[in-house]
Amino acid sequence: MNQNQTNLQVQWLEITDAHAGQRLDNFLMSQLKGVPKSRIYRIVRKGEVRVNKGRIEVSYKLVEGDIVRVPPIRVAEPVDELAVPATLQYHLEQAILYEDDALLVLNKPSGFAVHGGTGLNSGVIEGLRQLRPQAKFLELAHRLDKETSGCLIVAKKRSALMGLHQLFRSTGMDKTYLALLAGCWQRKKLVVSAPLLKKIGTTGERIVIINEAGKPAETLFRRMEQFKDSTLIEAYPKTGRTHQIRVHAAWLGHPIVGDDRYGEATTNRHFKTRGYQRLFLHALRLTFPHPLTGEILTLYAPLPQQLETLLTYERSL
């Protein structure tokens, strides 16, 4: 459809589980792509949009079974579908660790963002949607950094997404990460409780620093193996702040190997000569109650073979 074409008929849309719980304005924006938000608010205010034949506010949260009247309205030309790299599609096809009607868990490969954005054509969620065009609802329940691999949850129902968000906000989601720290960390375990503040770096990139003005953040570090000049640890973040494990590890004086943002350039160059080409951070395990059934799930993402091989080398030094 081009910009000169118009939907000439009133649409009567029945709300399914995929949109139950969503605000009316957000639902309309998903259905009328390219229509300005101000126009959507205006047609709701004038009563052209109705729910179950009645006038409604834009803040109304839709209920499964609601019938939404959408008036004829001019829409913009649809945006071209994002190109998903073949390598990402291949990895996604091999990456599913668990799936049911409500959610799926992927072993996210390193090097791919979880979603497209500034400077990125596409990410994991766009790739998954292209692989499953029949899926009515696929949304990220949380995020992992581009270079981090491991357990990533995708919701297949809005009700599951809302439940998962609640688990991540509370203490209901137990997360275990595996990381290789630079240097020999002597402690067996330590809880780091240091607030984190987001800011813009000197070159315009987003960074996170430890600052009393930031949000509370807590990570438990536990030593697993010690090598000649590195330490394998498990990290258990009790909060879910951006770059939390990476910043807390650097604060310990032992940044994660391969961390170009919070690590040390000379240390990273040293490890690159051994074959380290990525951030050594892996979301190893998630344990949580299923958002709809309450069943306790424990999902485990095997360490990528590349990292296993590097650990074998570390043990031989």
N, C-alpha and C positions, 0 to 999 in steps of 0.2 A: 504494500500500500504506500503511495507517495503522499506528499504533504497536501496535495490538492484534493485528496479523496476524503470522504467522510463516512463514518458508520451511520447508515440511513435508517437503521431500525433500533428500537429500544431493546436492550438486552435484559433478560431476567436470569440472574446468576444465583445458583444455589450454593451455599457455603458448605464445604466439606471439612474434614478434620485438618486438611492442609492449611486452611486459613482461619479456623476457629481460634478465638482469642486475639486475633489481629485487630488493630484499630481500623475503623472504616476508611480514614484518609490514606493510610498506608496500603490498604487493599486496593483502593481505587487507583493509586499511583502505579501499582503493579499491573493493573489491567489496562490503564490508559497511558502507556509509556509515551513520553514526549509532551504530554499535556502539562502545562505549568501548574504548580501546587496552588497558586492563587486562583486559577480557574476551577480546580477541583473543589476548593473551599466555597467558591461562589455558587456552583451548581448544587452543592449540598445545602447551603444556606437558603437558596431559592426554592428548595423542595423538589428539584428535578431528580435527585437521587433519593430513593426511598428504601426502607428495609421493612419487609412484611407489610407493604403498602402504607407505612406511616412515615412521617418526617422524623429525622434523626440527626444527632450531632456528629461532627467529624470524629469526636473522641470515643464514640460508641465502639465497644468491643464485640466483634461478631461472634455468633453462636452457631454451632453446626446445625444445619437445616434452615437457617435464615435465607430469605429470598431478597436479593438486592436488585433494585431497578437502576439500570445505568442508561442515561439518555443518549440520543445520537450526539456525537461530538467529534470534532476534527482531531485527528491524531497525527503525530509526526511520523516520518519515515522510520521504520525500525532500524536499530543499529545493527551493523553487520556482525554476524556471529564471530566470537573470538577464536582465533586459531590456537589450538592446543597442540603443543609439540608431540610428535610421535613417541618420543622417549618417555614423556610423562604418561601418555595413554598406555604404553606397554607396562610401566611400573604400576599404574593403578589397577590394571587387570590382574596383576599378581599380588596385590597388596592387601586384600581384604582378610582381616583376622577373625571377624565375627559379624554376623548380620541376622536381624530378625525384622519384623514388620515395622518396628519403631525406630531403629537406629542401625548404623554399621560403624565398625571400627577399622581404620586403615593403618597399615605400617607405612607411614609417610616417608617417601624417599628424601634424602638430603638434596639441597640445590633447587628445590621448587617451593615457591611461595604458596601459602594455603589459599590465597585468592589473588586475582588480578588487581592492579592499582597503578599508581603513578610509576611510569616507566616499565610496567609489566603488562604484557598482553593478556596473560591468563595464568591461572593457578590451579591448585588441586580441585577446588570445588567446581570451577568451570569445566575442567576435564571430566570430572565425575558426571556432571550434568549432560555432557555430550555423549558419554558412554552409555548413559541411561536416559534417553530422550523421553521415555514413557513415564518416568518418575514425576509425580506431581509436586513433590516437596523434597528438597535436599538442601540442608543448611548446616553450616559449621556450628558445632556446639562450643568450640573454643579455638585457640590458635596455637601454632608452633612457629618458631622462627624459621626463616627460609632454609638455613643450613642445618637445622635440627631435624633428626629423623625420629621415627617411632610412632607410638599410639596417638591417633587423631580420631575423634568422634564426630560423626555426621548424623544429624537427626533426619528421620524420614517422615516425621509427623510434627506438627506445631506443638501438640501437647507434650511430646517427648522432648522437644527443644526447650520448652519452658521448664520442665522438670530437671533437665540437665543443667540449665543455667542456675537453677536454685542450688543444685548440688555443688557446682563450682563456686558459688558465692558463700556457701556454708562450709562445714567440715566433712561433707558427705562424699567427697571425691579424694581418694588416696592416690597420690601420684609419686612414682619412683622414676628417677632419671639416673642414667649411668654417664659419668664424665671422666675424662682423663685430665688431671691437673698438672701444670708444669711445676717441677721441683718435687722435693720429698716433704710431704705434709706429715708432721710427726704425731698429730692428734689422732686418736681412734675415732672420736666423734665430737661434734660441736654444733650447737644451735646458734646460728647467726640471726640476730634480730636487729635490723638496721633499716630505717625508713628510706624509701626510694622516690626520687623526684625526676620527672621527665623534663628535658630541656632540649634546645636546639644547639648543636655543636658549632664550632667555628666555620666549618665547611657546609653548614646547612643540614647535616644529617641529624636524625633524632637519636639522642643518647639518654641514658638514665644514670643518675648520680645518687650517692648516699647523702641525704640532707634531712635535717630535722623538720623541714617544712614539707617533706614528702609523705607518702602514704605508708602505713605500717607494713612491714614485710618480714617474714620469718622462714628460714630454711635450715633443715637439719642435714648436716654432712656426716657421712659415715665412711671411714676408710675400708676399702676392700682388699687392695693389693698395693704394695709399694715396690717400685722398680728403681733402676739406677738414678734416673733424674726426672721421674714422673710418678704420679700416684693415681690409682684408679679408685674412684669414690662412687657411692650412691648418694643422691641428693633427694630430699623429701621436702618440696616446697609446701608450707602450710598456708600460704597465700598465693595468689596468682598474678603478681605484678609483671609488667613487661621487662624482659631480660633479667629477671630476678636472680636466677642461679648464676648467670654469667657475672653480674655485678657483685654479688656476694662472694663468689670465688675469687674475683680480682681483689676484693677488699681483704681477704685472707692472706693476700700476697702470693697466691697460687692460681693465676688465671687459667681458664680452660685452654688446652692446647688447640691451636688453630683459630682462636678468637681474635679476629682482625680489629674489632672495635674496642674491646676492653683488655686485650692482652698486650704483650710486649713484642715489638717488631723483631728484635734480635732473637728472642726465644722462638717465635713462630718460624723464622727462617731456619733456625737450628733443626726444628722438628720436620720442616718440609724436606730437608735433605734425607730424612728417613722414610719419606713417602706420605707424610700427613698432608692431605690436600683439602681438608674440610674441618669445620668445628667438631671437636670430639664431644658431642652432647647428644644423647639418645633417650627418648621417652620410653623407658623400658616396660613399665607396667602401670595399669590402672585398675583399681578396685573400687566398686561403687554399687549401690542398689539400683536395679533397673528402674528408670523413671516412671514406668507404667505398672510393672508387676511387683516391684520391690525385691525381686530375686537378686542376690549378691552375685555380681559378675567380677571375675578377675581376668583381664586381658593382657597378654604378654606379647611383646614385639621382639623377635630375635634380633640381636645385634647384627648389622650388615656385615657381610663377609670381609669387606675391606677393613673394617675396624677390628674384627676378630684376628685377621692376619697381622695387623700392626701390634696388637697386644701380644701375640705369640712372639713377635720380634722383640718386644720390650722384655719379655720373660727370659730371653736368651742372652741379654746383655750382661 
